[in-house]
Amino acid sequence: PWYMLSAALLQENMAAAPPTTTLTAGIGIQQPHPLKGIVNSNDDPHRCAACSDFMQDLGKVMVSFCCGRGVCGSCSDVEEELKHCLQCNTPHGKTPKEDGACLKKHSKKGHPWAQVSLANLYCEGHGIRQSLSESLHWGREAAKRGHPIAMQVIGSCFLDGGFGCPVDLHQAQEYLEAGLKASKTSFADCYASCQEDLVEVAKRHCAANSFEKAKAILLPLAEGGVGKAQKALGVAIIRDCEGAARPNASSSALFWFSSAAFALTGEEAALGNAEQGAMYCCGVLYKYAQAKFWGRIVKKTLRIINIEARITRVKELVNLQRELRSLRDICGGCGAEFEGKERKFCRACRAYCYCSRECQKMHWNRKKGGHREDCKGASELKQKMKEKKKAEAIKA
């Protein structure tokens, strides 16, 4: 029957529907895209207005000043050759002054895609009198109407005091979190910029000793796998518990430092700040096998950091070496001093020494302060680091 066929086609369409459209359950009516009319004037912002090709990153879509239609790179090249808009046939080759007048008309009508472009023109002064106040005004208007790029830029202005904005971390956080939410699936560069700026907001809170505010900002980002946020969260936890013995806090900080060490890449990873934090936490928690692993990585970063940071790291490495040497003077199992007697190292980590195999088993199976968790953790770290280096080599 026709109604069974219609139901089957509806289910098939719902399964094959792209992520940019939503089908109302049982009806088949397409709901408008949340960014419709904001980033461009297309019926579906992710579909090219000329050829209907899918465009994943809306930050790279070309938007026409004349009608606001968004087109892909290929269709934009065609428009350049034909010298007119493929949608409204408006001739190209206008002067920057005429483009500004066109954008003003659309901006006054409340179109965010035009307001963002107009803010950019006022900022750079192309074909229009440069005015940072006007640029800020139209940027805020676009941000109020939900344009992700405008939210990120205005949030950055409140963070750094740009465009005459006062430095306001609360306002910066609100704009950046809204921009982060709006750009998650459609604006890759804007999404990354919002994440970096939010991490910077959290660092400013840390500098002002507002650690709870910093941790509230960083935790969602760290759970989402942002390496810089994971490292900053580890620092905030450590600074929050300075001068107090809090093993749980040190364990939490160690988790985030370790996560950051494997998540960060490039120059940020080469500096070794996350590894230094992990080494410090391992020392506080008496996990010397893991501290030894992180210490080897930190030692390799001494050549590329500034002199002040180098002095601090050398001191921490010297303290770690002193602790590791003291472990070689006593049995990790029974605590007896060797005094020239033959000692046997743990084969996996070589951080602890033992009188005999029985002492090693006793230390391994000890419930509190046993070697099992520490040694296995160090072995897992070595394996993860090998996998990371292998993946980076393949990517390179």
MARZAMAR-550640 format. One record per residue (C-alpha): residue in one letter; y, x, z; residue number from 0. Coordinates in nm, 3 decimals. Layout:
MARZAMAR-550640
+------+---------+---------+---------+-----+
! type !       Y !       X !       Z ! seq !
+------+---------+---------+---------+-----+
!    A !       Y !       X !       Z ! NUM !
...
+------+---------+---------+---------+-----+
end
This chain:
MARZAMAR-550640
+------+---------+---------+---------+-----+
! type !       Y !       X !       Z ! seq !
+------+---------+---------+---------+-----+
!    P !   0.000 !   0.000 !   0.000 !   0 !
!    W !   0.358 !   0.106 !  -0.062 !   1 !
!    Y !   0.446 !   0.120 !   0.308 !   2 !
!    M !   0.156 !   0.359 !   0.377 !   3 !
!    L !   0.268 !   0.579 !   0.088 !   4 !
!    S !   0.626 !   0.575 !   0.221 !   5 !
!    A !   0.507 !   0.677 !   0.570 !   6 !
!    A !   0.303 !   0.962 !   0.423 !   7 !
!    L !   0.599 !   1.085 !   0.218 !   8 !
!    L !   0.826 !   1.061 !   0.522 !   9 !
!    Q !   0.590 !   1.277 !   0.731 !  10 !
!    E !   0.567 !   1.528 !   0.446 !  11 !
!    N !   0.947 !   1.542 !   0.415 !  12 !
!    M !   0.990 !   1.585 !   0.790 !  13 !
!    A !   0.745 !   1.876 !   0.790 !  14 !
!    A !   0.914 !   2.045 !   0.493 !  15 !
!    A !   1.274 !   1.975 !   0.599 !  16 !
!    P !   1.484 !   2.293 !   0.635 !  17 !
!    P !   1.627 !   2.372 !   0.977 !  18 !
!    T !   1.975 !   2.269 !   0.861 !  19 !
!    T !   1.894 !   1.897 !   0.844 !  20 !
!    T !   1.748 !   1.656 !   1.097 !  21 !
!    L !   1.551 !   1.343 !   1.005 !  22 !
!    T !   1.580 !   1.049 !   1.243 !  23 !
!    A !   1.232 !   0.961 !   1.370 !  24 !
!    G !   1.080 !   0.669 !   1.182 !  25 !
!    I !   1.381 !   0.611 !   0.956 !  26 !
!    G !   1.427 !   0.917 !   0.735 !  27 !
!    I !   1.808 !   0.926 !   0.758 !  28 !
!    Q !   1.953 !   1.277 !   0.743 !  29 !
!    Q !   2.180 !   1.359 !   1.035 !  30 !
!    P !   2.493 !   1.564 !   0.956 !  31 !
!    H !   2.473 !   1.936 !   1.019 !  32 !
!    P !   2.664 !   2.034 !   1.338 !  33 !
!    L !   2.879 !   2.280 !   1.137 !  34 !
!    K !   2.957 !   2.036 !   0.854 !  35 !
!    G !   3.329 !   2.040 !   0.777 !  36 !
!    I !   3.382 !   2.335 !   1.011 !  37 !
!    V !   3.276 !   2.648 !   0.821 !  38 !
!    N !   3.312 !   2.487 !   0.476 !  39 !
!    S !   3.340 !   2.140 !   0.323 !  40 !
!    N !   2.985 !   2.124 !   0.181 !  41 !
!    D !   2.763 !   1.829 !   0.270 !  42 !
!    D !   2.513 !   2.089 !   0.393 !  43 !
!    P !   2.694 !   2.411 !   0.498 !  44 !
!    H !   2.379 !   2.616 !   0.428 !  45 !
!    R !   2.348 !   2.496 !   0.067 !  46 !
!    C !   2.560 !   2.646 !  -0.209 !  47 !
!    A !   2.798 !   2.380 !  -0.344 !  48 !
!    A !   2.730 !   2.494 !  -0.703 !  49 !
!    C !   2.357 !   2.582 !  -0.728 !  50 !
!    S !   2.222 !   2.438 !  -0.396 !  51 !
!    D !   2.057 !   2.769 !  -0.302 !  52 !
!    F !   1.992 !   2.815 !   0.070 !  53 !
!    M !   2.241 !   3.050 !   0.245 !  54 !
!    Q !   2.115 !   3.170 !   0.583 !  55 !
!    D !   2.414 !   3.370 !   0.709 !  56 !
!    L !   2.724 !   3.151 !   0.687 !  57 !
!    G !   2.943 !   3.445 !   0.781 !  58 !
!    K !   2.888 !   3.587 !   0.432 !  59 !
!    V !   2.951 !   3.264 !   0.240 !  60 !
!    M !   3.254 !   3.260 !   0.008 !  61 !
!    V !   3.484 !   2.965 !   0.086 !  62 !
!    S !   3.734 !   2.844 !  -0.175 !  63 !
!    F !   4.095 !   2.806 !  -0.062 !  64 !
!    C !   4.147 !   2.511 !  -0.293 !  65 !
!    C !   3.874 !   2.273 !  -0.173 !  66 !
!    G !   3.684 !   2.454 !   0.102 !  67 !
!    R !   3.354 !   2.454 !  -0.085 !  68 !
!    G !   3.114 !   2.731 !   0.014 !  69 !
!    V !   2.925 !   2.913 !  -0.261 !  70 !
!    C !   2.669 !   3.193 !  -0.270 !  71 !
!    G !   2.742 !   3.542 !  -0.398 !  72 !
!    S !   2.608 !   3.474 !  -0.749 !  73 !
!    C !   2.817 !   3.161 !  -0.799 !  74 !
!    S !   3.121 !   3.340 !  -0.659 !  75 !
!    D !   3.079 !   3.607 !  -0.928 !  76 !
!    V !   3.058 !   3.333 !  -1.192 !  77 !
!    E !   3.381 !   3.179 !  -1.061 !  78 !
!    E !   3.552 !   3.518 !  -1.086 !  79 !
!    E !   3.448 !   3.545 !  -1.449 !  80 !
!    L !   3.546 !   3.187 !  -1.539 !  81 !
!    K !   3.872 !   3.213 !  -1.343 !  82 !
!    H !   3.842 !   2.867 !  -1.190 !  83 !
!    C !   3.663 !   2.684 !  -0.907 !  84 !
!    L !   3.326 !   2.540 !  -1.011 !  85 !
!    Q !   3.381 !   2.232 !  -0.793 !  86 !
!    C !   3.742 !   2.119 !  -0.841 !  87 !
!    N !   3.829 !   2.324 !  -1.152 !  88 !
!    T !   4.137 !   2.467 !  -0.983 !  89 !
!    P !   4.243 !   2.779 !  -1.177 !  90 !
!    H !   4.201 !   3.114 !  -1.004 !  91 !
!    G !   4.451 !   3.395 !  -1.015 !  92 !
!    K !   4.703 !   3.234 !  -0.779 !  93 !
!    T !   4.943 !   3.456 !  -0.592 !  94 !
!    P !   4.874 !   3.520 !  -0.221 !  95 !
!    K !   5.182 !   3.311 !  -0.142 !  96 !
!    E !   5.036 !   3.008 !  -0.321 !  97 !
!    D !   4.701 !   3.064 !  -0.145 !  98 !
!    G !   4.886 !   3.059 !   0.186 !  99 !
!    A !   5.062 !   2.733 !   0.097 ! 100 !
!    C !   4.726 !   2.577 !   0.001 ! 101 !
!    L !   4.568 !   2.688 !   0.327 ! 102 !
!    K !   4.864 !   2.554 !   0.526 ! 103 !
!    K !   4.816 !   2.212 !   0.369 ! 104 !
!    H !   4.446 !   2.203 !   0.462 ! 105 !
!    S !   4.510 !   2.351 !   0.806 ! 106 !
!    K !   4.761 !   2.081 !   0.896 ! 107 !
!    K !   4.494 !   1.826 !   0.804 ! 108 !
!    G !   4.270 !   1.982 !   1.071 ! 109 !
!    H !   4.015 !   2.171 !   0.859 ! 110 !
!    P !   3.879 !   2.465 !   1.066 ! 111 !
!    W !   3.762 !   2.663 !   0.759 ! 112 !
!    A !   4.124 !   2.668 !   0.635 ! 113 !
!    Q !   4.268 !   2.743 !   0.981 ! 114 !
!    V !   4.050 !   3.055 !   1.017 ! 115 !
!    S !   4.156 !   3.185 !   0.675 ! 116 !
!    L !   4.522 !   3.106 !   0.748 ! 117 !
!    A !   4.500 !   3.291 !   1.081 ! 118 !
!    N !   4.364 !   3.591 !   0.893 ! 119 !
!    L !   4.650 !   3.578 !   0.640 ! 120 !
!    Y !   4.911 !   3.566 !   0.919 ! 121 !
!    C !   4.738 !   3.857 !   1.091 ! 122 !
!    E !   4.733 !   4.082 !   0.782 ! 123 !
!    G !   5.055 !   3.954 !   0.623 ! 124 !
!    H !   4.906 !   3.900 !   0.274 ! 125 !
!    G !   5.147 !   3.685 !   0.074 ! 126 !
!    I !   5.294 !   3.546 !   0.393 ! 127 !
!    R !   5.523 !   3.672 !   0.667 ! 128 !
!    Q !   5.310 !   3.852 !   0.925 ! 129 !
!    S !   5.311 !   3.671 !   1.258 ! 130 !
!    L !   5.063 !   3.740 !   1.538 ! 131 !
!    S !   5.174 !   3.430 !   1.727 ! 132 !
!    E !   5.104 !   3.207 !   1.424 ! 133 !
!    S !   4.770 !   3.385 !   1.372 ! 134 !
!    L !   4.677 !   3.317 !   1.736 ! 135 !
!    H !   4.789 !   2.953 !   1.708 ! 136 !
!    W !   4.573 !   2.874 !   1.405 ! 137 !
!    G !   4.282 !   3.075 !   1.545 ! 138 !
!    R !   4.287 !   2.867 !   1.863 ! 139 !
!    E !   4.311 !   2.547 !   1.660 ! 140 !
!    A !   3.999 !   2.648 !   1.466 ! 141 !
!    A !   3.822 !   2.747 !   1.789 ! 142 !
!    K !   3.900 !   2.406 !   1.943 ! 143 !
!    R !   3.729 !   2.243 !   1.643 ! 144 !
!    G !   3.416 !   2.457 !   1.684 ! 145 !
!    H !   3.447 !   2.742 !   1.434 ! 146 !
!    P !   3.218 !   3.021 !   1.566 ! 147 !
!    I !   3.419 !   3.314 !   1.425 ! 148 !
!    A !   3.742 !   3.174 !   1.572 ! 149 !
!    M !   3.576 !   3.137 !   1.913 ! 150 !
!    Q !   3.458 !   3.499 !   1.904 ! 151 !
!    V !   3.798 !   3.636 !   1.797 ! 152 !
!    I !   3.995 !   3.433 !   2.054 ! 153 !
!    G !   3.748 !   3.531 !   2.325 ! 154 !
!    S !   3.795 !   3.895 !   2.229 ! 155 !
!    C !   4.173 !   3.850 !   2.247 ! 156 !
!    F !   4.151 !   3.717 !   2.603 ! 157 !
!    L !   3.920 !   4.008 !   2.688 ! 158 !
!    D !   4.144 !   4.287 !   2.556 ! 159 !
!    G !   4.486 !   4.119 !   2.562 ! 160 !
!    G !   4.522 !   4.119 !   2.182 ! 161 !
!    F !   4.766 !   3.905 !   1.979 ! 162 !
!    G !   4.986 !   3.864 !   2.287 ! 163 !
!    C !   4.711 !   3.692 !   2.489 ! 164 !
!    P !   4.701 !   3.763 !   2.864 ! 165 !
!    V !   4.383 !   3.931 !   2.987 ! 166 !
!    D !   4.179 !   3.641 !   3.124 ! 167 !
!    L !   3.806 !   3.702 !   3.180 ! 168 !
!    H !   3.737 !   3.337 !   3.257 ! 169 !
!    Q !   3.891 !   3.218 !   2.928 ! 170 !
!    A !   3.720 !   3.502 !   2.741 ! 171 !
!    Q !   3.382 !   3.402 !   2.884 ! 172 !
!    E !   3.430 !   3.035 !   2.790 ! 173 !
!    Y !   3.523 !   3.110 !   2.429 ! 174 !
!    L !   3.251 !   3.373 !   2.384 ! 175 !
!    E !   2.975 !   3.160 !   2.531 ! 176 !
!    A !   3.079 !   2.870 !   2.306 ! 177 !
!    G !   3.086 !   3.105 !   2.005 ! 178 !
!    L !   2.745 !   3.246 !   2.100 ! 179 !
!    K !   2.594 !   2.897 !   2.108 ! 180 !
!    A !   2.756 !   2.789 !   1.780 ! 181 !
!    S !   2.665 !   3.106 !   1.587 ! 182 !
!    K !   2.306 !   3.150 !   1.706 ! 183 !
!    T !   2.127 !   3.045 !   1.386 ! 184 !
!    S !   2.399 !   3.076 !   1.124 ! 185 !
!    F !   2.632 !   3.373 !   1.192 ! 186 !
!    A !   2.439 !   3.695 !   1.257 ! 187 !
!    D !   2.739 !   3.930 !   1.289 ! 188 !
!    C !   2.940 !   3.682 !   1.497 ! 189 !
!    Y !   2.640 !   3.624 !   1.724 ! 190 !
!    A !   2.601 !   3.999 !   1.786 ! 191 !
!    S !   2.976 !   4.039 !   1.850 ! 192 !
!    C !   2.973 !   3.756 !   2.106 ! 193 !
!    Q !   2.684 !   3.924 !   2.286 ! 194 !
!    E !   2.862 !   4.261 !   2.299 ! 195 !
!    D !   3.188 !   4.106 !   2.419 ! 196 !
!    L !   3.008 !   3.908 !   2.692 ! 197 !
!    V !   2.846 !   4.230 !   2.813 ! 198 !
!    E !   3.194 !   4.382 !   2.827 ! 199 !
!    V !   3.319 !   4.082 !   3.030 ! 200 !
!    A !   3.035 !   4.138 !   3.275 ! 201 !
!    K !   3.121 !   4.509 !   3.302 ! 202 !
!    R !   3.480 !   4.417 !   3.389 ! 203 !
!    H !   3.347 !   4.190 !   3.666 ! 204 !
!    C !   3.131 !   4.479 !   3.791 ! 205 !
!    A !   3.435 !   4.707 !   3.800 ! 206 !
!    A !   3.607 !   4.445 !   4.017 ! 207 !
!    N !   3.296 !   4.424 !   4.244 ! 208 !
!    S !   3.228 !   4.065 !   4.132 ! 209 !
!    F !   2.858 !   4.136 !   4.091 ! 210 !
!    E !   2.737 !   3.774 !   4.112 ! 211 !
!    K !   2.963 !   3.673 !   3.822 ! 212 !
!    A !   2.842 !   3.972 !   3.622 ! 213 !
!    K !   2.475 !   3.895 !   3.684 ! 214 !
!    A !   2.525 !   3.528 !   3.592 ! 215 !
!    I !   2.662 !   3.635 !   3.252 ! 216 !
!    L !   2.406 !   3.909 !   3.187 ! 217 !
!    L !   2.083 !   3.739 !   3.292 ! 218 !
!    P !   2.056 !   3.494 !   2.996 ! 219 !
!    L !   2.141 !   3.775 !   2.752 ! 220 !
!    A !   1.892 !   4.014 !   2.913 ! 221 !
!    E !   1.619 !   3.751 !   2.901 ! 222 !
!    G !   1.699 !   3.709 !   2.532 ! 223 !
!    G !   1.618 !   4.077 !   2.469 ! 224 !
!    V !   1.970 !   4.221 !   2.440 ! 225 !
!    G !   1.929 !   4.587 !   2.535 ! 226 !
!    K !   2.291 !   4.646 !   2.637 ! 227 !
!    A !   2.279 !   4.343 !   2.865 ! 228 !
!    Q !   1.952 !   4.461 !   3.021 ! 229 !
!    K !   2.102 !   4.801 !   3.099 ! 230 !
!    A !   2.423 !   4.650 !   3.237 ! 231 !
!    L !   2.222 !   4.405 !   3.450 ! 232 !
!    G !   2.026 !   4.694 !   3.600 ! 233 !
!    V !   2.354 !   4.870 !   3.687 ! 234 !
!    A !   2.497 !   4.551 !   3.842 ! 235 !
!    I !   2.187 !   4.505 !   4.061 ! 236 !
!    I !   2.196 !   4.866 !   4.180 ! 237 !
!    R !   2.568 !   4.860 !   4.255 ! 238 !
!    D !   2.535 !   4.529 !   4.436 ! 239 !
!    C !   2.282 !   4.675 !   4.681 ! 240 !
!    E !   2.445 !   5.017 !   4.731 ! 241 !
!    G !   2.403 !   5.140 !   5.089 ! 242 !
!    A !   2.129 !   4.887 !   5.166 ! 243 !
!    A !   1.752 !   4.927 !   5.141 ! 244 !
!    R !   1.640 !   4.645 !   4.912 ! 245 !
!    P !   1.304 !   4.723 !   4.747 ! 246 !
!    N !   1.304 !   4.390 !   4.562 ! 247 !
!    A !   1.644 !   4.466 !   4.409 ! 248 !
!    S !   1.529 !   4.814 !   4.306 ! 249 !
!    S !   1.215 !   4.668 !   4.146 ! 250 !
!    S !   1.425 !   4.416 !   3.954 ! 251 !
!    A !   1.665 !   4.687 !   3.839 ! 252 !
!    L !   1.372 !   4.906 !   3.732 ! 253 !
!    F !   1.234 !   4.622 !   3.520 ! 254 !
!    W !   1.564 !   4.576 !   3.336 ! 255 !
!    F !   1.627 !   4.949 !   3.291 ! 256 !
!    S !   1.277 !   4.992 !   3.147 ! 257 !
!    S !   1.324 !   4.693 !   2.917 ! 258 !
!    A !   1.657 !   4.834 !   2.796 ! 259 !
!    A !   1.501 !   5.175 !   2.729 ! 260 !
!    F !   1.259 !   5.020 !   2.483 ! 261 !
!    A !   1.507 !   4.766 !   2.337 ! 262 !
!    L !   1.798 !   5.001 !   2.265 ! 263 !
!    T !   1.808 !   5.202 !   1.943 ! 264 !
!    G !   2.036 !   5.452 !   1.773 ! 265 !
!    E !   2.319 !   5.624 !   1.957 ! 266 !
!    E !   2.298 !   5.392 !   2.258 ! 267 !
!    A !   1.934 !   5.489 !   2.310 ! 268 !
!    A !   2.000 !   5.861 !   2.254 ! 269 !
!    L !   2.242 !   5.874 !   2.549 ! 270 !
!    G !   1.955 !   5.796 !   2.786 ! 271 !
!    N !   2.155 !   5.585 !   3.036 ! 272 !
!    A !   1.877 !   5.328 !   3.073 ! 273 !
!    E !   1.619 !   5.605 !   3.125 ! 274 !
!    Q !   1.840 !   5.761 !   3.392 ! 275 !
!    G !   1.860 !   5.428 !   3.576 ! 276 !
!    A !   1.483 !   5.383 !   3.552 ! 277 !
!    M !   1.425 !   5.735 !   3.690 ! 278 !
!    Y !   1.657 !   5.664 !   3.984 ! 279 !
!    C !   1.483 !   5.334 !   4.068 ! 280 !
!    C !   1.138 !   5.495 !   4.049 ! 281 !
!    G !   1.253 !   5.758 !   4.298 ! 282 !
!    V !   1.380 !   5.489 !   4.537 ! 283 !
!    L !   1.046 !   5.304 !   4.509 ! 284 !
!    Y !   0.839 !   5.625 !   4.547 ! 285 !
!    K !   0.684 !   5.578 !   4.203 ! 286 !
!    Y !   0.682 !   5.946 !   4.122 ! 287 !
!    A !   0.441 !   5.929 !   3.829 ! 288 !
!    Q !   0.679 !   5.697 !   3.645 ! 289 !
!    A !   0.984 !   5.892 !   3.766 ! 290 !
!    K !   0.831 !   6.205 !   3.613 ! 291 !
!    F !   0.790 !   6.025 !   3.280 ! 292 !
!    W !   1.152 !   5.907 !   3.273 ! 293 !
!    G !   1.273 !   6.248 !   3.394 ! 294 !
!    R !   1.128 !   6.419 !   3.086 ! 295 !
!    I !   1.326 !   6.186 !   2.859 ! 296 !
!    V !   1.647 !   6.226 !   3.061 ! 297 !
!    K !   1.617 !   6.604 !   3.040 ! 298 !
!    K !   1.626 !   6.586 !   2.659 ! 299 !
!    T !   1.963 !   6.402 !   2.666 ! 300 !
!    L !   2.153 !   6.675 !   2.853 ! 301 !
!    R !   2.274 !   6.842 !   2.533 ! 302 !
!    I !   2.451 !   6.539 !   2.388 ! 303 !
!    I !   2.638 !   6.396 !   2.689 ! 304 !
!    N !   2.973 !   6.501 !   2.835 ! 305 !
!    I !   3.001 !   6.757 !   3.111 ! 306 !
!    E !   3.063 !   6.509 !   3.395 ! 307 !
!    A !   2.759 !   6.298 !   3.310 ! 308 !
!    R !   2.556 !   6.616 !   3.260 ! 309 !
!    I !   2.636 !   6.740 !   3.612 ! 310 !
!    T !   2.527 !   6.407 !   3.762 ! 311 !
!    R !   2.202 !   6.404 !   3.569 ! 312 !
!    V !   2.122 !   6.765 !   3.653 ! 313 !
!    K !   2.161 !   6.685 !   4.022 ! 314 !
!    E !   1.927 !   6.386 !   3.993 ! 315 !
!    L !   1.672 !   6.591 !   3.799 ! 316 !
!    V !   1.685 !   6.869 !   4.060 ! 317 !
!    N !   1.624 !   6.615 !   4.337 ! 318 !
!    L !   1.330 !   6.471 !   4.143 ! 319 !
!    Q !   1.179 !   6.817 !   4.087 ! 320 !
!    R !   1.216 !   6.889 !   4.458 ! 321 !
!    E !   1.023 !   6.571 !   4.543 ! 322 !
!    L !   0.751 !   6.647 !   4.287 ! 323 !
!    R !   0.709 !   7.000 !   4.427 ! 324 !
!    S !   0.671 !   6.862 !   4.778 ! 325 !
!    L !   0.387 !   6.639 !   4.651 ! 326 !
!    R !   0.199 !   6.951 !   4.542 ! 327 !
!    D !   0.199 !   7.094 !   4.896 ! 328 !
!    I !   0.007 !   6.806 !   5.056 ! 329 !
!    C !  -0.296 !   6.598 !   4.966 ! 330 !
!    G !  -0.199 !   6.255 !   4.837 ! 331 !
!    G !  -0.501 !   6.104 !   5.009 ! 332 !
!    C !  -0.532 !   6.254 !   5.358 ! 333 !
!    G !  -0.192 !   6.424 !   5.384 ! 334 !
!    A !  -0.334 !   6.766 !   5.472 ! 335 !
!    E !  -0.137 !   7.074 !   5.367 ! 336 !
!    F !  -0.304 !   7.297 !   5.112 ! 337 !
!    E !  -0.175 !   7.636 !   5.236 ! 338 !
!    G !  -0.321 !   7.827 !   4.945 ! 339 !
!    K !  -0.631 !   7.611 !   4.910 ! 340 !
!    E !  -0.744 !   7.492 !   4.568 ! 341 !
!    R !  -0.585 !   7.162 !   4.471 ! 342 !
!    K !  -0.685 !   6.904 !   4.214 ! 343 !
!    F !  -0.424 !   6.717 !   4.013 ! 344 !
!    C !  -0.443 !   6.356 !   3.898 ! 345 !
!    R !  -0.557 !   6.400 !   3.539 ! 346 !
!    A !  -0.340 !   6.115 !   3.401 ! 347 !
!    C !   0.003 !   6.187 !   3.552 ! 348 !
!    R !  -0.034 !   6.528 !   3.723 ! 349 !
!    A !   0.217 !   6.419 !   3.987 ! 350 !
!    Y !  -0.016 !   6.407 !   4.289 ! 351 !
!    C !  -0.268 !   6.663 !   4.422 ! 352 !
!    Y !  -0.588 !   6.606 !   4.623 ! 353 !
!    C !  -0.834 !   6.797 !   4.834 ! 354 !
!    S !  -1.134 !   6.624 !   4.686 ! 355 !
!    R !  -1.246 !   6.331 !   4.475 ! 356 !
!    E !  -1.287 !   6.122 !   4.789 ! 357 !
!    C !  -0.920 !   6.172 !   4.880 ! 358 !
!    Q !  -0.818 !   6.072 !   4.527 ! 359 !
!    K !  -1.026 !   5.752 !   4.548 ! 360 !
!    M !  -0.873 !   5.674 !   4.888 ! 361 !
!    H !  -0.519 !   5.716 !   4.752 ! 362 !
!    W !  -0.604 !   5.520 !   4.435 ! 363 !
!    N !  -0.742 !   5.219 !   4.621 ! 364 !
!    R !  -0.489 !   5.212 !   4.904 ! 365 !
!    K !  -0.332 !   4.865 !   4.921 ! 366 !
!    K !   0.014 !   4.979 !   5.035 ! 367 !
!    G !   0.159 !   5.282 !   4.859 ! 368 !
!    G !  -0.153 !   5.337 !   4.649 ! 369 !
!    H !  -0.149 !   5.543 !   4.332 ! 370 !
!    R !  -0.320 !   5.291 !   4.104 ! 371 !
!    E !  -0.011 !   5.085 !   4.009 ! 372 !
!    D !   0.215 !   5.388 !   3.967 ! 373 !
!    C !  -0.028 !   5.589 !   3.753 ! 374 !
!    K !  -0.128 !   5.297 !   3.532 ! 375 !
!    G !   0.240 !   5.209 !   3.489 ! 376 !
!    A !   0.315 !   5.563 !   3.371 ! 377 !
!    S !   0.028 !   5.549 !   3.120 ! 378 !
!    E !   0.156 !   5.218 !   2.985 ! 379 !
!    L !   0.507 !   5.362 !   2.950 ! 380 !
!    K !   0.373 !   5.656 !   2.749 ! 381 !
!    Q !   0.188 !   5.420 !   2.515 ! 382 !
!    K !   0.491 !   5.193 !   2.467 ! 383 !
!    M !   0.713 !   5.493 !   2.393 ! 384 !
!    K !   0.467 !   5.616 !   2.129 ! 385 !
!    E !   0.468 !   5.271 !   1.967 ! 386 !
!    K !   0.848 !   5.260 !   1.972 ! 387 !
!    K !   0.878 !   5.603 !   1.804 ! 388 !
!    K !   0.617 !   5.503 !   1.546 ! 389 !
!    A !   0.805 !   5.182 !   1.464 ! 390 !
!    E !   1.135 !   5.372 !   1.432 ! 391 !
!    A !   0.970 !   5.625 !   1.200 ! 392 !
!    I !   0.832 !   5.349 !   0.978 ! 393 !
!    K !   1.174 !   5.177 !   0.971 ! 394 !
!    A !   1.346 !   5.505 !   0.881 ! 395 !
+------+---------+---------+---------+-----+
end
